[in-house]
Amino acid sequence: MIRLGFHGAAQNVTGSAHLLEVNGNRILIDCGLFQGRRMEAWERNNHFPFDPATIDALVLSHAHIDHSGKIPMLYRHGFRGSIICTAATRDLANIMLLDSAFLQQKDREFVNKLHERKGLPPVDVLYDADDVVNVLGSFQTVGYRRKIRVTEDVDVTFFDAGHILGSAVSLFDIRDGDRNLQLCYTGDLGRPDRPILRDPEHVGDVDILITESTYGGRFHAPTTVILDILEDVIKRTVARSGKIIIPAFSVGRTQELVYHLHELREQGRMPDIPVYVDSPLSVNATQVFRIHPECMDTESRTAILTHQNPFSFERLRYIRHVNESKALNDSDDPMMIISSSGMCEGGRILHHLRNNIEEDRNTVMITGYNAEHTLGRRIVERNPVVKIFGEEHKLNAEVVVLNSLSAHADQKELLDYHRLFNPARLRHSFLVHGDFDQAQKLQTAMQDSLGLENVMIPAADEFFEL
């Protein structure tokens, strides 16, 4: 018997977790943190809808926290199977999960000080660094296009998803008695013709497809306009002596931003202001990029192998220490600060927003998708007042949304990728990792443009027998 259950990123964008059951064995595909309203996120993240001890193996598509962030909890609650992923994903997950544990501890200390003053109960962490260290020995890495046994009846092969370093489209070969099925899980699918990473690879024809739908109803502006928009925003903000605050995911988005800023400086189009990457995780992640040229496109790989540095330029500074971070808020000079997290749900970006969001001379630039009920989404929607660490702040800063930098394929790019599958063979398509309205729009487009009939949007904790 083959069953497929959807326990995360079902009709929403975060917390990816899908359960594949084949002849009594249970394979978890991704194990991510839910991000959204603080209390709702705490409730969703604080339990599993299945017994972790019954999971035989975990296949991890990539290292982003909304796909990997609950792995330490899985181990804490009894999981002892292998975690199968690419080498770059393992290296990134190592630093990202440790960083997640550290940030939870620091946020707990800061919030509990505020709660103590207000007479509110203290908050706790989901896991700590010991939990992360305990699970790291469970990772088993495999290269792209190399098949590996997951359970007795299931093999998996990874193909490059082009989303972040090490991200994979997973092709599962499933044996059930005398029938064989192939299932493709796209994970987060990247975009073609982006710098640094290679284009998404196709896996061939399959019987079952699980695909993301983050931008299922939207279309990105051409990537060719990115430099023009960046130049305009920077010059406009500098002219009013403001700061540009950029919440950015530490893995992928930060490196791509630095790459484009490097291009602007090389072309003489960028004002002479300091740029700070204020995130220890971003610093560590950039080091990981340098040791994985196998995941890069030809141009970036050549630069790395010839000891050039596409992630550095004059007046760019990577910041590790908290005192240096605090000092940035004491300066009134124009500058750019790139800091995590991308959805503004934790990390040093919260302090930079707290100190700069109320001044209209400053700019907040949003460079990626922000899930519902996150602080990042409230900024995108330009709410006049937003809460940071539980306290209200007026949103007076200019807000610029730059979706051209998104690492997620838009509707056209998703359709172009799925057009490569043979519709006569494709029995079931499941749309995940998208708000319901975006998934619906992609569902309609897949039915109308590709002639696919059995396209479903699973609800949370819904199971399907295949």
N, C-alpha and C positions, 0 to 999 in steps of 0.2 A: 504493500500500500504506500502511496505517496501523498503526503499532505503538505500544504503550504499555509503558514500562519503569519499574520502581519501585526507585530506588537510594538511598532514605533514608526514614525514618519508616515503614518496612514492618515491621509487627509490633512496633514500638516508637514512642516518642512524639517523638523528636528527629531532627534532621538531614534535614528534608524535602527531597526531590529526586526529581522524576518526569520522565521523558523521553518526549516525544511526537514520533514520527517520521511525517512525511507526505510521501510521494512524494520521498524523498531528503533532505528538509530536517529538521533536528533542533531542536526547541524544548524547552528545559529549563524546567520549572515549579518554581520555588523552588530555592534552593541553600544549605541550612542547615547549621550546625555540629551534630555529634553531641555530646550531653552525657551523661556517665555515669562509669564508672570511669576514672581519669585515664589509665592506660596504654591501655585499650581506646579511649577517646576520641581519644587521640593517634594510634593506629594507623588508626582509621577516618577521621579528619579529614585525615590527611597524604597522601591519595591520592584520585584519582577513578576510578570503574569505567568511565570513558569518556574519550575524548580531548577536553579542553576546546576545543581549536582547531577541532573539528568541529561545535560548537554554533553554530547560526545566530542564535538569539535566546533571551533569558531573560524569562519572565513571572513577576513577583514578586508574591505575594499580599499580603504585609505585611512589616513591618520587623523583627519579632522575630528574634533571632540564630539560633534553631533553624530559621529559614526563609531567612535572608539571610546568615548569618555566614561562608560560604565563598566569597562573590562575589569578594573580593579575590584569593583563590587561583585562582579560575577565570580571571581576567584574567592573573594572573602566568604561568599555564600555557598561554596562547595564545588565549583567548576574546576576540573583537573585535566581537561582535554588539551589538545594542541590548538594554537592560534596560528592560522596559516595566512601569510601575506607576503608581499615583496620585501626585499631587503631595505629599500628606502622607506617603506611604510613602517617597518620595525624600528629603524633608527629615529624616525620622526615621532612615532608613538612613545618611544622611550622618554624623550625630552618633554613631549606635550603632556603626557599623563603625570609626570613628576611636577611639571609646572601647574597643572590643574589642581593637584593636591596642595601645592604651596599657596596658590591663589585662594583656594577655599579657606585655608588656615588664616591667611592675612585678612581676607574679607570678614571672616568670623570675628577676628579680634577687633576690627574697626567697627563693624555693625554692633557688636555686643557692648562697646563703649557707648554708642548712641542709645542702645536699648536700656543700658543701665541708668543713663541720665533721665530717660523717659519712663522708667519703671516697667519696661517690657521684658518678657522672658528671653533668655539667651538662645542663640541659634547654634547648630552643630554642623560639622562637615559630613559629606557623603563618604569620603574615604581619605586616608592619609598616605604619606610617602611609603610607609612600610607595606601597605596594601599594593602599591604600584611595584615596588621592588619584588614582592613575592610572586607577582604574575609575569614579570618580564622573562623568566626562564621558560615560560610556556610557548613563546613565539617560535615558529618554524618558518623559515623564509624560502622562497622559490622565485626563480627568474621568470620574466615574461615568456610566454609560449612554451613553457615546460610543464607537462601534466604531472599532477601529484595526487596520490591516493588520500582521500579524506576519511571515508569509512569503507567497509567491505563492498558496498554497492554504489559508491559515489567517488568520482574523480573531479578535480577542478584544474582549469588552465587559466592563467591570467593574461590579459591583453592590455596594452596601455590605454587608459581612459583619458589622458591629456588634461586632467582636472588639477591635480597638484602633483608634486614629486612622488613617484611611487604608486599613484592611484591606478586602480585596475578595474577593467570590465571582467567579470568572472563567468567563465563558461563551465557549467556543471554537466558531466556525463553521468547519467543515472541509469542503473540497471534494476529492473523490477521483474523478476522471473524471466519470461521470454520476450519482454519488451524493453526497448532502450529509448530514453528521452534525453533531449538536450535542453538545458535551461540557461538562459543568459540573464545575468543581473548586471545592469550598467553601472550601479553605484552612482556617483555624481559624474556626469558626462561633461567633458571639457569642450572647448571650442576650437575650430581649426584656425590656423594662421595666427596663433598667439605667440609672443616671444617666450623664450626659455624652453618650454615644453614641446613635445611632439604632438601631432594631431591624434585624435582618438582613433584607435584601431577597430576594425570590424572583425567579428568572430566567426562569420559564416552563418548559414541557416540554422534555426533552432525551432523547437516545438513550443517553448514557453518563454515569455519575456517579462522581466520585471524592470521597469525603467523609471527614472526620476522625471519630475514634471515641475521643477522649481519655477521656471519661466515658460510654462506650457502655453500661456496665452499672451506672451509679450515678445517684443522684438528689440534686440540691442541695436544701438547706433553702430555704424561701422567703426572698427578698431582704428581706422586711419584718422579719426577725429580726436583721439585721446590726447595727443600732444597739444593740439590747438586748445582744447578745453583746459588742460592743466596750466598751460601758459597764461591763458586769460584769467583764471581764478587766482593764480599766484600773483600776477601783476596787479590785479584789482585789489586784492587784500593788502599787499605791501603798500599800495598808494594811500591807504587809510591807516597805515602803521599797525596792521592787525596781525594776528597769528592764524595759521591754517592748521586746524586740528583734524587729523585723519584717523578714525577708527579703522583698523585693518587687521585681517586675520594674519597671524604670525607666519603661517606657512602658505606660500603661494602669492597671496595678495601683496604682502610687504615687499617681497623680492621683485615682483613685477613692477610695483610702483617705483622702487629704487632704479630699476632698469630704465624706465621711461624718464625719470628725472635725470639720469645719466645722459640719455639722448638729448634732452633739452639743453643741458649744460654744454655738451659737445657742439651743439648747433648755435650756441650763443643766445639762446632764447629765454634764459632763466635769470631772474634778478639774483644778485649776490647776497643771498640770505642763508643762514645755517639751516640744515635739515637734520633732525634728530630722530633716530629710530629708537624709541624708548620702550624696549621690551626685551628682557633677558631671553625670552623664548625665541624672539625674532633673530637675535644674535646667534643663538645656538642653531636654529633652523637654517640660517644662511650658511653656516659651516657644513651642515649636512648636505646642502645643495652642491657644495664644491666637491664632495666625495662620491657623487652619484651622476657622473656624466652620461651613464647609460640611459638615463631618463630624459635627457635633454635633446633639443633639436640641434641640427648641425652647427649653426652659428654659435650657440652658447657653449656647446661641447668643445668646439675648436678654441674658443676663448679660454675656457677652463684648462684645457690640456696644454695651451701655450703660455700658461701662467698670467694671463690677463685677468682682470677682476671686473666682471660686469655688475657687481654689487657694491661698487665703491666709486666715489668721486670727491674732489676737493670740496670741503665744507660739509661733508656728510659725516655724522658721528653716531656710532652705536653706543647706547647707554645701558649699562648693567646695574649700577648701584642706585639705591633708592634716594640717597642724598642728592645725586646728580639730577635725578628725575624731579625732585621737589624744587631744585634751584631753577628749573625751567619756568615754573610758575611765578618766580620772583622777578623775572625779567619782563620789561614792557616792550622790548625790541621785536620787530617782525621776525618770524621764524616759522618753520614747518615742523610739526610734531606728528610722527606716525607711531601709533601705539595700539596694542591689542586690549580687548577683544573686538572683532569686527562687528558684533551685534551689541556692543557696549554693555555686556552683562557681567563683566568682571575685569580685574586687572587695572593697570595704571591709567588707562584711558578714562576711567570714571573720575579720577582726580583732575585730569586735564580738562575734562568737560565741566566739572564742578567749578573750576576756577576761571573758565573762559567763556562759557556758554551765554552769559548774561550781557556781554559787551558786543554792541553791533558792529564794531570795527573788525571783529574776528569772523572766521569762516569755519564751519564744520563741513567737511567733505565726506560723504558716504560713498564707498566704492564697491559695495557688494550687497547681496540679499540680506534683509533683516526680517526675521520671523515675526509673526503677530505677537503683540504684547511685550516685545523686548523694548528696551530703551532706544535702541537704534531705530526701530520702526516708528516710535513716537517722534523721533527727530525727523525722520523722512516725511512723516505726515505733518510736520511743523506744528505740533501741539504748542500752544502759547506757554504752557507751564509743564515741566517734566520733573519727575522725582529721581534724585540721585542719592543713593544711600538712605532712602526713605525721607529725604528733605526736598521741598519744592524749590525749583529754580526757573526763572523766566528764560525762555528761548528767544533771545534777542539777536544772536549771531546769525549771519547769513548761512543758509543750508544749501549745499550743492550736492546733487545725486549724480554719480558717474557710473552708470550701469555698463558702459562699454568695457570696463575693467572686469566684469563678471567672469568667473571661471566656470560658470554653468552655461550650457548650450541654451539658446532661445528656441522658440517654437520652430522656426525655419530650420535651424541646425539639428534639432531633435528629429524633425520629419526627414531631413536629408539622410541622417544616420539610419533611421528605421526603414527608409525606402530600400535599403540594401538587403533587407530580409525578404525571403520568399513568402508572400502572404498566404499561399496555398498550404504551406507547412505550418505556419504559426497558428497554434490552436488557441492559446490564451495570452493576453497581454494585461499586465497589472501595472497601474500607475501609482507610484508612491512619491514621497519626498516632494510634496507640493501642496499648497493651500488648496482647498476643495475647488475654488473657482478656477484656479490655474489648471488643475487636473482635468476639470470638465472641458475646458477649452482645448486642451491637448487631445482629450478623448474624441471630441467632435472632429478635430482636424485629422486625427488618425483614421477615423471612420470614413470621412469624406474624401480626403486626399489619397489615402493609401488603400482604401477598400477593406480595411480590417473590421471585422464584426464583433468579435468577442473581446472588447477592451473594457476592463473593469477597474473601478476605483475602490479598493478594499477599505472597510472601516477598521478602526482599532480593534485588535484581538479577533478579527474575523479569520476563519479557516476555510480552505478550499481543498477538496480532494481532486487529484489530478489523474 
